[in-house]
């Protein structure tokens, strides 16, 4: 007997999305959700910490590189 699939992801589920710097460099950012609902971000390959800005952009903490989210092409 198979258990039904959960309708919401677990609290620690992570998502990935693409971002781009003003110079055109592309990064994959990983979003991690803590059990308390807080979110943390990091670059996928180097694991550099990333912060979400109030204007919808992101910044790599170590290099102060500003990033914008790239919408997936349809």
PyMOL commands that set and color helices and strands:
alter all, ss='L'
color gray80, all
select strands_A, chain A and resi 14-21+26-33+39-43+49-52+58-60+65-69
alter strands_A, ss='S'
color yellow, strands_A
deselect
rebuild
show_as cartoon
